[in-house]
Amino acid sequence: MGSALPIMSGREVVRVFESLGWEAVRQTGSHIIMTKDEELVTLSIPDHREVAKGTLRSLIRTAGLTVEEFVAAK
């Protein structure tokens, strides 16, 4: 496995993705929806105190990043 995933809240995850050029466009229930101009995919980030590691790993993969790139942007 690559580097360890940090334990992060939904808001912290949103901040990291914002620093990587993603934009929070709306909130649907407890999920924050993020988009990026040149990306076809959207990210749905749960606004929880702690985002599950599997969920975070999936979001990072969907964004086309490696865990290392995500952790470095933190």
C-alpha angles and dihedrals in degrees: 000000000000124000120327118269114243121234104249139169121238090254092053090050090051090052092052093049089047089055087054093055101269119133129213103231103174145341120238110191107307095343127092112212117214131188137183124206100238095037124089093201129078126212120227107200118190111232093224132136089246126023112215113250093237090052092048092048090051092049091050091049092047090052089055094245135125120235087247092056091048094049091047090054091052 
